[in-house]
Amino acid sequence: MIPLGMERLDEMFGGGIEEGSSVAFIGSICRDNIILMHQLVSNVLNAGYRVLLVEFRQSVDVLRKELLHYNIDYSPFVETGMLRILDGFSNLYGVERIQGVNVLSNPLDLGITSAVIRDTMVSGDFDFLVIDDLNVLYTLQSNPKTYLRAIVRLVNSIKSRGFQTFGAFSEDVFEGSDLTAGLMPFDYVLDVREGYITVRRSLQPMKIAVPRIPYVKTERGLEPIWGRHETLESMRKDLWLDEEGNLWLGNSRVQIIDEKSEASLIEFVYEYLGPEEGKRFLYLWGKKEFFGIGKAIRNYHTSLREALETSSTMTESSGGGRLELVEIGEGIVIMRGKNLFPRSTGHAYPFHVHYAGEIAQLLSEFTGEQWEGEEVKCQAMGSDYCEFVFKRRE
């Protein structure tokens, strides 16, 4: 197995990808798939593997400047010979042919280009071939089917020699059937867009039930949200305001809500619906808020205790108050909270029923069984702490 150097991704594959396999990175106009591909290239270079990178998308200098924005610096590896970059861009559009030892003389001649790449892989004793990206040549072909056959032959011939290939595709560029054909020789297919890394294809069975990683794009490339947003400092780094007044936390639009505002909402719910229907509304509101959270946490934890502790850590880091796990047993979970949001006093009804709904939803998704929860004590009603009891439904 070859680790890719991204912990969450390697966990999905049980430690990494198989030796001699190929990986396709599918994305869209945002190019997050290309950023992830280069992150993993940087990781395998740091692990001691030798890489041949063929650049068709832009000049080599522009590529290296682009990657520096994401803390990916290829210079040390080029200097030591661990990385060699072939320029397949310069002669795509220019009238005058540019010559050079690392310049492809006629990139559109697929036969010659493939032969040069194969010969360079063998003579340079490289481990990985990286193609950035496969969209450019596709758009310049008069006969895309010929190009697809050339790509399939190239990737399979590289694989037959024991080498590995990384290649980037854009689903916004390729026709549906053409993309399917182009992906045929790839053993792993990662879909990277809109804040999620999703495994579409894997050579081995997945080690987790939901092969999907939520991510945020930062100055260090793509980072899994789980773990990054466990501290206030990391959340501060991911907060940004766009020109139209939208506040974002990574890829999610957010709004700052004060305690008084949310307390007024809860009070209104009880006044308008009454105690029983009010509790039911708040409970279902909490469940709705946590749709998908349990499945996402299951990507990273196999232990229910760890899942609940991670959820509690993120509640605290986001200002929701402090939750702690008191008991976890066969069919029962008890949790306690202090200073939960909103913090209020002097109420006749439990004020944090939405927390009960949230954790019940997490438990149901994580375990695959149905759980129900109840807030049995509440600081807003005069108790020293809030207490939540969750029971597995028989």
BAVO-987306 format. One line per field, with one value per residue (C-alpha): x, y, z. Coordinates in Angstrom, 1 decimal, always signed. Example, Ala and Ser with C-alpha at 12.3 -4.5 7.8 and 13.67 -1.06 7.14 Angstrom:
% BAVO-987306
u = +12.3, +13.7
v = -4.5, -1.1
w = +7.8, +7.1
END
This chain:
% BAVO-987306
u = +0.0, +1.1, -0.1, -1.4, -0.5, -4.0, -5.1, -8.8, -8.4, -5.9, -8.3, -10.9, -8.6, -7.3, -3.8, -3.5, -3.8, -2.5, +1.0, +0.8, -2.6, -3.9, -6.0, -8.3, -9.3, -12.7, -13.7, -15.3, -14.4, -13.3, -10.2, -10.3, -9.5, -6.3, -5.3, -5.9, -3.9, -0.9, -1.2, -1.0, +1.9, +3.7, +3.0, +4.4, +7.5, +8.1, +7.7, +10.6, +8.8, +10.0, +7.5, +7.3, +4.8, +3.4, +1.9, -0.6, -2.8, -0.4, +3.3, +5.5, +6.4, +2.7, +1.9, +4.6, +3.5, -0.1, +0.8, +2.8, -0.5, -1.4, +2.0, +3.1, +6.7, +8.1, +11.5, +13.5, +12.3, +13.2, +16.6, +17.3, +15.8, +13.0, +10.5, +10.9, +8.3, +7.7, +6.3, +3.4, +1.9, +4.3, +4.0, +0.3, -0.5, +2.7, +3.7, +7.4, +8.5, +10.2, +13.0, +14.3, +15.1, +11.9, +9.7, +7.3, +7.8, +4.4, +1.9, -1.0, +0.7, -0.7, +1.5, +4.8, +3.7, +2.8, +6.0, +8.1, +6.2, +6.7, +10.4, +11.0, +9.3, +11.5, +14.8, +14.3, +13.2, +10.1, +7.4, +4.5, +3.2, +1.1, -0.9, -2.1, -4.6, -6.4, -9.0, -6.8, -5.9, -9.5, -10.8, -8.3, -9.0, -10.9, -11.7, -12.1, -12.6, -9.0, -7.7, -9.6, -8.2, -4.7, -5.3, -6.5, -3.5, -1.1, -2.4, -2.6, +0.9, +2.2, +0.4, +1.8, +5.3, +4.5, +4.2, +1.3, -0.7, -2.5, -4.7, -7.1, -10.5, -13.2, -16.8, -17.7, -15.5, -15.9, -19.1, -20.7, -19.9, -16.4, -15.6, -16.7, -14.4, -11.5, -11.9, -11.8, -8.1, -8.2, -8.4, -9.5, -11.7, -12.0, -14.7, -13.6, -16.0, -18.4, -16.7, -16.7, -14.1, -16.1, -14.7, -16.5, -14.3, -11.8, -9.7, -10.4, -13.5, -14.0, -13.2, -16.0, -19.7, -19.9, -16.8, -17.1, -14.9, -16.1, -13.3, -12.4, -9.9, -7.2, -3.6, -2.5, -4.7, -7.8, -8.2, -10.9, -13.3, -13.5, -10.5, -9.9, -12.9, -12.3, -10.5, -11.7, -8.4, -8.9, -12.5, -11.3, -9.0, -11.9, -14.3, -14.5, -16.9, -17.6, -18.5, -22.3, -22.4, -22.3, -20.3, -18.7, -17.1, -15.1, -17.8, -20.8, -22.7, -23.2, -24.7, -23.8, -26.7, -26.7, -28.1, -31.1, -32.3, -32.3, -33.8, -36.6, -37.3, -37.5, -39.8, -42.0, -42.2, -43.5, -45.9, -47.4, -47.5, -47.8, -45.5, -45.9, -46.0, -43.2, -40.9, -41.7, -41.0, -37.6, -36.7, -37.4, -35.5, -32.5, -32.8, -33.0, -29.9, -27.9, -29.0, -25.8, -23.5, -23.6, -22.7, -19.9, -18.4, -18.6, -16.0, -13.4, -14.5, -15.5, -16.1, -19.4, -17.6, -15.1, -18.0, -19.8, -16.6, -15.9, -19.4, -19.0, -15.6, -17.1, -20.1, -17.7, -15.4, -18.4, -19.7, -22.5, -21.5, -19.9, -21.2, -19.7, -20.5, -21.6, -22.6, -22.6, -24.1, -26.2, -29.0, -28.5, -26.4, -26.4, -24.8, -24.6, -24.2, -23.4, -23.9, -25.6, -26.7, -28.8, -28.1, -31.2, -33.0, -36.4, -38.2, -40.9, -40.0, -36.7, -34.8, -32.3, -34.6, -32.9, -29.7, -31.6, -32.8, -29.3, -27.6, -30.5, -30.0, -26.3, -26.7, -29.3, -27.1, -23.8, -25.3, -27.8, -30.5, -33.2, -32.5, -34.7, -33.6, -35.0, -33.7, -34.6, -32.8, -32.2, -30.2, -32.8, -35.3, -33.0, -30.9, -27.1, -26.7, -28.6, -29.0, -29.9, -31.0, -30.9, -32.4, -32.3, -35.7, -36.7
v = +0.0, +3.5, +6.2, +9.4, +11.5, +12.8, +11.0, +10.9, +9.7, +7.0, +5.8, +5.2, +2.9, +1.1, +2.7, +4.0, +2.9, -0.3, -0.2, +0.0, +1.6, +4.8, +7.6, +10.0, +13.3, +14.6, +18.2, +21.2, +24.8, +25.4, +23.2, +21.8, +18.4, +19.7, +21.3, +18.0, +16.1, +18.3, +18.0, +14.3, +14.5, +16.7, +14.1, +11.2, +13.2, +13.8, +10.1, +9.4, +8.6, +9.9, +11.8, +12.7, +15.6, +16.5, +20.0, +20.8, +23.4, +26.3, +27.2, +25.5, +28.8, +29.7, +26.3, +26.6, +30.1, +28.9, +26.0, +28.3, +29.9, +26.5, +25.9, +23.4, +24.1, +21.8, +23.6, +21.4, +18.2, +19.6, +20.5, +17.0, +15.2, +13.6, +15.6, +16.3, +18.5, +18.1, +21.3, +20.2, +23.7, +26.0, +24.3, +23.9, +27.4, +29.1, +29.7, +29.1, +25.8, +25.9, +23.4, +22.1, +18.9, +19.2, +20.6, +18.4, +19.4, +18.5, +17.7, +17.3, +14.3, +11.8, +8.9, +10.8, +12.4, +9.1, +7.5, +10.3, +10.1, +6.3, +6.5, +9.2, +7.2, +4.2, +6.0, +8.2, +5.4, +7.3, +5.9, +8.2, +9.8, +12.9, +14.5, +18.1, +18.1, +15.8, +18.5, +20.7, +18.2, +16.9, +20.3, +20.6, +17.3, +17.1, +13.5, +13.1, +9.4, +9.0, +11.0, +8.9, +5.7, +7.3, +8.1, +4.6, +3.0, +5.4, +4.8, +1.0, +0.9, +2.9, +0.5, -2.6, -1.4, -1.1, +2.7, +4.7, +7.5, +10.5, +12.4, +15.3, +15.6, +18.2, +17.0, +20.5, +19.8, +16.1, +14.8, +12.2, +9.1, +10.4, +10.9, +7.4, +6.1, +8.2, +6.9, +3.2, +2.5, +4.3, +2.1, +5.0, +7.9, +10.8, +13.5, +16.8, +19.7, +21.9, +21.1, +17.3, +14.7, +11.6, +8.3, +7.1, +4.1, +2.1, -0.9, -2.3, -2.2, +1.0, +0.9, +3.3, +3.3, +6.8, +7.5, +11.2, +13.9, +17.5, +19.9, +23.6, +25.2, +27.1, +28.3, +24.7, +23.3, +21.2, +20.4, +18.1, +20.1, +17.5, +18.3, +21.7, +23.3, +21.8, +25.0, +28.6, +29.7, +27.5, +28.7, +32.3, +31.5, +30.1, +33.0, +35.5, +38.2, +38.5, +41.7, +41.1, +40.8, +37.0, +35.6, +32.2, +29.6, +27.7, +26.7, +27.3, +30.6, +31.6, +34.4, +35.6, +35.1, +36.6, +34.7, +37.0, +36.4, +32.6, +32.8, +34.9, +32.3, +29.5, +31.5, +32.3, +28.6, +27.7, +30.7, +30.0, +26.1, +25.3, +23.1, +19.8, +20.9, +23.4, +20.7, +18.5, +21.4, +22.2, +18.5, +18.1, +21.3, +19.8, +16.6, +18.6, +20.6, +17.4, +15.6, +14.0, +14.7, +11.2, +9.8, +12.3, +11.5, +7.8, +8.5, +9.2, +7.2, +3.6, +4.2, +5.8, +7.4, +9.1, +10.3, +11.9, +13.4, +14.9, +16.4, +17.9, +19.4, +21.1, +22.3, +24.0, +25.5, +27.0, +28.7, +26.3, +25.6, +22.6, +19.0, +16.0, +12.2, +10.8, +7.3, +5.1, +1.7, -0.9, +1.1, +4.2, +7.4, +10.2, +13.6, +16.7, +20.3, +23.7, +27.2, +25.8, +28.3, +30.2, +30.7, +31.9, +31.5, +31.5, +29.3, +26.7, +24.5, +22.9, +25.3, +23.1, +20.4, +21.0, +19.6, +16.4, +16.2, +16.9, +14.1, +11.7, +12.2, +11.7, +8.5, +7.1, +7.8, +6.6, +3.3, +2.7, +2.2, +4.5, +6.6, +9.0, +11.7, +13.9, +16.9, +15.8, +18.7, +22.2, +25.1, +27.5, +25.8, +26.2, +23.0, +23.1, +21.6, +20.3, +16.6, +14.6, +10.9, +9.0, +5.5, +3.2, +2.5, -1.2
w = +0.0, -0.8, +1.7, +0.0, +3.0, +3.7, +6.9, +6.3, +2.7, +3.7, +6.4, +3.7, +1.7, +4.8, +4.7, +1.1, -2.6, -4.1, -5.7, -9.5, -9.5, -11.2, -9.7, -11.5, -10.0, -11.3, -10.7, -12.2, -13.1, -9.5, -10.1, -6.5, -8.0, -9.4, -6.1, -4.3, -7.0, -6.5, -2.7, -3.0, -5.5, -3.0, -0.3, -2.3, -3.2, +0.5, +1.0, -1.4, -4.6, -8.0, -10.1, -13.8, -14.2, -17.7, -17.8, -20.5, -18.7, -18.4, -18.5, -15.9, -14.3, -13.8, -12.4, -9.8, -8.8, -8.6, -6.3, -4.0, -3.0, -1.4, +0.2, -2.5, -3.5, -6.2, -6.4, -3.9, -5.7, -9.1, -7.9, -6.5, -9.5, -7.6, -9.8, -13.5, -15.3, -19.0, -20.7, -22.9, -23.0, -24.8, -28.2, -28.1, -29.3, -30.4, -34.1, -33.4, -32.0, -28.7, -28.2, -24.9, -23.1, -21.0, -23.8, -25.8, -29.4, -30.7, -27.9, -30.2, -31.9, -29.5, -30.7, -30.3, -27.0, -25.5, -26.6, -25.2, -21.8, -21.7, -22.6, -20.0, -17.3, -18.0, -18.5, -15.5, -13.2, -12.0, -9.8, -10.7, -13.9, -13.2, -16.1, -15.5, -17.0, -19.5, -20.5, -22.6, -25.3, -25.3, -26.3, -29.1, -30.8, -34.1, -33.1, -29.3, -29.6, -30.9, -28.0, -25.5, -27.0, -26.7, -23.0, -22.2, -24.0, -22.2, -18.7, -19.2, -20.7, -17.7, -15.4, -17.2, -16.5, -12.8, -12.6, -11.3, -12.9, -11.5, -14.0, -13.7, -15.5, -15.5, -15.8, -17.1, -20.2, -21.0, -22.6, -20.3, -22.4, -23.2, -19.5, -18.7, -21.5, -20.3, -16.7, -17.8, -17.0, -13.6, -10.5, -8.2, -9.0, -6.7, -7.2, -5.8, -5.8, -3.8, -0.5, -0.7, -1.7, -2.8, -3.7, -6.8, -7.5, -5.4, -6.1, -2.6, -0.4, +1.5, +5.3, +6.1, +5.2, +3.6, +1.4, +1.5, +3.1, +3.7, +3.1, +3.1, +0.7, +2.6, +2.1, +2.8, +0.0, +0.8, +4.4, +5.9, +8.0, +10.7, +12.9, +11.4, +13.0, +16.4, +17.6, +17.6, +16.0, +12.9, +12.6, +12.6, +9.7, +7.6, +8.2, +5.3, +4.1, +0.4, -1.5, -1.3, +2.5, +2.8, +5.7, +5.0, +7.2, +4.5, +2.0, +4.3, +4.5, +8.1, +10.2, +13.6, +16.0, +19.5, +22.5, +23.0, +19.4, +19.7, +23.2, +21.9, +19.2, +21.7, +23.9, +21.0, +20.0, +23.5, +23.6, +20.2, +20.1, +23.8, +26.0, +24.3, +20.7, +21.4, +22.7, +19.7, +17.3, +19.0, +19.0, +15.3, +14.6, +16.2, +14.2, +11.0, +12.0, +12.3, +9.1, +7.7, +10.7, +12.0, +8.6, +8.2, +11.7, +10.8, +8.1, +10.9, +13.9, +14.6, +18.3, +19.4, +22.3, +20.0, +17.8, +20.7, +22.1, +18.7, +18.5, +22.0, +21.0, +18.0, +20.0, +22.4, +19.7, +18.0, +21.2, +21.9, +25.4, +27.1, +26.7, +28.4, +28.1, +31.5, +30.5, +27.5, +27.8, +26.0, +24.5, +26.7, +26.5, +29.1, +28.5, +30.6, +29.4, +31.0, +29.6, +26.5, +23.8, +24.4, +28.1, +29.9, +33.3, +34.9, +32.4, +33.0, +30.1, +29.0, +26.8, +25.0, +23.5, +20.1, +21.5, +22.4, +18.8, +17.4, +19.4, +18.8, +15.0, +15.3, +17.3, +14.8, +11.7, +13.4, +14.7, +11.9, +14.7, +15.9, +19.0, +20.9, +23.3, +26.0, +28.1, +31.6, +33.5, +32.3, +33.6, +32.3, +34.7, +37.7, +37.6, +38.0, +34.6, +31.6, +31.3, +28.2, +28.2, +24.9, +24.5, +21.6, +20.3, +20.6
END
